[in-house]
C-alpha cells in the first residue's frame, strides 16, 4: 500500500506483488512518465482554475479562478 502522495507513488512505482491483478493497459501513466511524455506537477488550490468546475464557490473565489490565464484562454 502506498502511504505517500500519489505523485510519489507514480514516480517510484507501485509494489509489483500488490498490483499483479491490474492489467498492463492501466500502467500507461507510469510508462508515459518513464519516457517523459507526461510531467506531474502539484498545483496549489489557489492556482487551480478547475476548482470552479468541481464544487460551488463563493463569488470571490469564482472571480479569482476566472483570472487564471488557462481558464480564460
N, CA and C of each residue as an Amber inpcrd file, in Angstrom:
protein
   219
   0.8430000  -1.1830000   0.0000000   0.0000000   0.0000000   0.0000000
   0.8810000   1.2360000   0.0000000   0.5090000   2.1850000  -0.7590000
   1.2860000   3.4120000  -0.8680000   0.7400000   4.4290000   0.1190000
   1.5720000   4.8670000   1.0550000   1.1020000   5.8080000   2.0610000
   1.5020000   7.2380000   1.7650000   2.3960000   7.4640000   0.7790000
   2.8370000   8.8120000   0.4340000   1.8760000   9.4690000  -0.5260000
   2.3220000  10.5350000  -1.1180000   1.4670000  11.2370000  -2.0750000
   1.3090000  10.4070000  -3.3430000   0.2800000  10.6840000  -4.1000000
   0.0520000   9.9530000  -5.3490000   1.1790000  10.2040000  -6.3340000
   1.6990000  11.4210000  -6.3200000   2.7970000  11.7490000  -7.2310000
   4.0090000  10.8740000  -6.9260000   4.3430000  10.7350000  -5.6570000
   5.4850000   9.9140000  -5.2730000   5.2520000   8.4610000  -5.6560000
   4.0320000   7.9870000  -5.4990000   3.7120000   6.6090000  -5.8680000
   3.9320000   6.3810000  -7.3580000   3.4920000   7.3470000  -8.1690000
   3.6430000   7.2020000  -9.6140000   5.1090000   7.2520000 -10.0160000
   5.8780000   8.1420000  -9.3820000   7.2810000   8.2780000  -9.7530000
   8.1010000   7.0770000  -9.3020000   7.7770000   6.5400000  -8.1360000
   8.5500000   5.4280000  -7.6010000   8.0240000   4.0750000  -8.0620000
   6.8190000   4.0270000  -8.5320000   6.2210000   2.7690000  -8.9730000
   5.5400000   2.0720000  -7.8100000   4.5580000   1.2730000  -8.1200000
   3.8420000   0.5430000  -7.0930000   4.5200000  -0.7890000  -6.8370000
   4.1850000  -1.3900000  -5.7140000   4.6940000  -2.7060000  -5.3790000
   4.1310000  -3.7070000  -6.3810000   5.0140000  -4.3680000  -7.1100000
   4.5840000  -5.2830000  -8.1790000   3.6870000  -6.3960000  -7.6500000
   4.0000000  -6.9270000  -6.4500000   3.2020000  -8.0220000  -5.9070000
   1.7640000  -7.5990000  -5.6270000   1.5800000  -6.3540000  -5.2550000
   0.2440000  -5.8820000  -4.9130000  -0.5310000  -5.3900000  -6.1190000
   0.1250000  -5.2320000  -7.2520000  -0.5860000  -4.7280000  -8.4310000
  -0.5970000  -5.7320000  -9.5790000  -0.3210000  -6.9990000  -9.2910000
  -0.3240000  -8.0260000 -10.3410000  -1.6800000  -8.1300000 -11.0240000
  -2.7350000  -7.9360000 -10.2640000  -4.0820000  -8.1000000 -10.8070000
  -4.4700000  -6.9770000 -11.7600000  -3.7330000  -5.8960000 -11.7500000
  -4.0560000  -4.7710000 -12.6300000  -3.5190000  -5.0630000 -14.0240000
  -4.3700000  -4.9450000 -15.0080000  -3.9740000  -5.2080000 -16.3860000
  -2.9180000  -4.2150000 -16.8380000  -2.0590000  -4.6390000 -17.7420000
  -0.9450000  -3.8270000 -18.2160000  -1.4110000  -2.4960000 -18.8030000
  -2.5690000  -2.4700000 -19.4310000  -3.0240000  -1.2230000 -20.0590000
  -3.2590000  -0.1130000 -19.0430000  -3.4210000  -0.4690000 -17.7780000
  -3.6330000   0.5430000 -16.7510000  -2.3280000   1.1600000 -16.2550000
  -1.2120000   0.6450000 -16.7020000   0.0840000   1.1850000 -16.2880000
   0.6200000   2.1870000 -17.2960000  -0.2070000   2.6640000 -18.1990000
   0.2730000   3.5720000 -19.2380000   0.7630000   4.8940000 -18.6610000
   0.1910000   5.3430000 -17.5560000   0.6480000   6.6060000 -16.9610000
   2.0830000   6.4620000 -16.4800000   2.3870000   5.3750000 -15.8010000
   3.7540000   5.1550000 -15.3240000   4.7130000   5.0640000 -16.5010000
   4.3050000   4.3730000 -17.5620000   5.1580000   4.2680000 -18.7480000
   5.3580000   5.6350000 -19.4010000   4.3060000   6.4400000 -19.4640000
   4.4110000   7.7790000 -20.0500000   5.3390000   8.6650000 -19.2250000
   5.3280000   8.5020000 -17.9110000   6.2560000   9.2500000 -17.0630000
   7.6940000   8.8110000 -17.3090000   7.8940000   7.5140000 -17.4970000
   9.2420000   6.9890000 -17.7390000   9.8590000   7.5460000 -19.0110000
   9.0530000   7.7050000 -20.0530000   9.5810000   8.2010000 -21.3350000
   9.4260000   9.7170000 -21.4630000   9.0860000  10.3730000 -20.3450000
   8.9770000  11.8420000 -20.2940000   7.8810000  12.3940000 -21.2060000
   6.8490000  11.5840000 -21.4490000   5.7050000  12.0460000 -22.2240000
   4.7960000  12.9220000 -21.3640000   4.7510000  12.6180000 -20.0760000
   3.9620000  13.3830000 -19.1170000   4.8580000  13.8910000 -18.0020000
   4.4430000  14.9750000 -17.3890000   5.1380000  15.5030000 -16.2210000
   4.0920000  15.8260000 -15.1640000   4.2750000  15.2950000 -13.9730000
   3.3500000  15.5730000 -12.8870000   3.8190000  16.8080000 -12.1340000
   2.8830000  17.6440000 -11.7710000   3.2120000  18.8430000 -11.0110000
   2.0900000  19.1370000 -10.0260000   2.4730000  19.5910000  -8.8510000
   1.4800000  19.9800000  -7.8530000   0.9660000  21.3720000  -8.1990000
  -0.3380000  21.5210000  -8.1460000  -0.9650000  22.8170000  -8.3870000
  -1.6770000  23.2200000  -7.1010000  -1.2780000  24.3400000  -6.5370000
  -1.9000000  24.8290000  -5.3070000  -3.3680000  25.1490000  -5.5820000
  -4.1900000  24.9330000  -4.6010000  -5.6300000  25.1300000  -4.7830000
  -5.9800000  26.5510000  -5.2210000  -5.2010000  27.5360000  -4.8090000
  -5.4770000  28.9160000  -5.2240000  -5.1350000  29.1590000  -6.6870000
  -4.3140000  28.3040000  -7.2810000  -3.9160000  28.4480000  -8.6780000
  -4.6420000  27.4700000  -9.5960000  -5.5730000  26.7220000  -9.0470000
  -6.2430000  25.6670000  -9.7900000  -7.6050000  26.1580000 -10.2850000
  -7.6560000  26.5650000 -11.5380000  -8.8850000  27.1060000 -12.1050000
 -10.0080000  26.1050000 -12.2390000  -9.7010000  24.8230000 -12.3030000
 -10.7680000  23.8320000 -12.4630000 -11.5500000  23.6230000 -11.1750000
 -11.1090000  24.2310000 -10.0680000 -11.8910000  24.1620000  -8.8360000
 -13.3030000  24.6760000  -9.0530000 -13.4410000  25.6700000  -9.9270000
 -14.7740000  26.2370000 -10.1300000 -15.6960000  25.2600000 -10.8500000
 -15.1520000  24.1780000 -11.3950000 -15.9830000  23.1920000 -12.0830000
 -16.2810000  21.9820000 -11.2100000 -15.7110000  21.9360000 -10.0050000
 -15.8860000  20.7600000  -9.1620000 -16.8150000  20.9770000  -7.9850000
 -17.0640000  22.2320000  -7.6450000 -17.9350000  22.5000000  -6.4990000
 -18.4400000  23.9460000  -6.5580000 -19.4180000  24.2290000  -5.7260000
 -19.9320000  25.5990000  -5.6390000 -18.8890000  26.4780000  -4.9620000
 -18.7030000  27.6680000  -5.4980000 -17.7020000  28.5890000  -4.9670000
 -18.3390000  29.9030000  -4.5710000 -17.6710000  30.5720000  -3.6470000
 -18.0540000  31.9450000  -3.3480000 -17.7130000  32.7990000  -4.5600000
 -18.4150000  33.8880000  -4.7150000 -18.1910000  34.7690000  -5.8700000
 -16.7240000  35.1930000  -5.9700000 -16.1140000  35.5250000  -4.8360000
 -14.7200000  35.9630000  -4.8130000 -13.7890000  34.8880000  -5.3880000
 -13.9980000  33.6290000  -4.9820000 -13.1670000  32.5300000  -5.4810000
 -13.4410000  32.2840000  -6.9680000 -14.7040000  32.3690000  -7.3790000
 -15.0580000  32.1910000  -8.7860000 -14.3690000  33.2390000  -9.6560000
 -14.4210000  34.4860000  -9.2260000 -13.7750000  35.5570000  -9.9860000
 -12.2610000  35.3670000 -10.0330000 -11.6770000  34.8890000  -8.9370000
 -10.2350000  34.6200000  -8.9170000  -9.8920000  33.5040000  -9.9040000
 -10.7250000  32.4800000  -9.9900000 -10.4900000  31.3880000 -10.9410000
 -10.5680000  31.8940000 -12.3770000 -11.4740000  32.8110000 -12.6320000
 -11.6130000  33.3560000 -13.9860000 -10.4080000  34.1940000 -14.3960000
  -9.6420000  34.6650000 -13.4380000  -8.4490000  35.4630000 -13.7250000
  -7.2460000  34.5970000 -14.1000000  -7.3230000  33.3000000 -13.8760000
  -6.2160000  32.4000000 -14.2080000  -6.1570000  32.2670000 -15.7270000
  -4.9930000  32.5300000 -16.3450000  -4.8890000  32.5470000 -17.8190000
  -5.3670000  31.2660000 -18.5030000  -5.1150000  30.1000000 -17.9250000
  -5.5020000  28.8410000 -18.5610000  -7.0140000  28.6870000 -18.6500000
  -7.7410000  29.3670000 -17.7860000  -9.1970000  29.2500000 -17.7720000
  -9.8220000  30.1450000 -18.8320000  -9.2690000  31.3170000 -19.0550000
  -9.8920000  32.2760000 -19.9590000  -9.3910000  32.2000000 -21.3880000
  -8.2790000  31.5160000 -21.6290000  -7.7430000  31.4760000 -22.9970000
  -8.2250000  30.2780000 -23.7700000
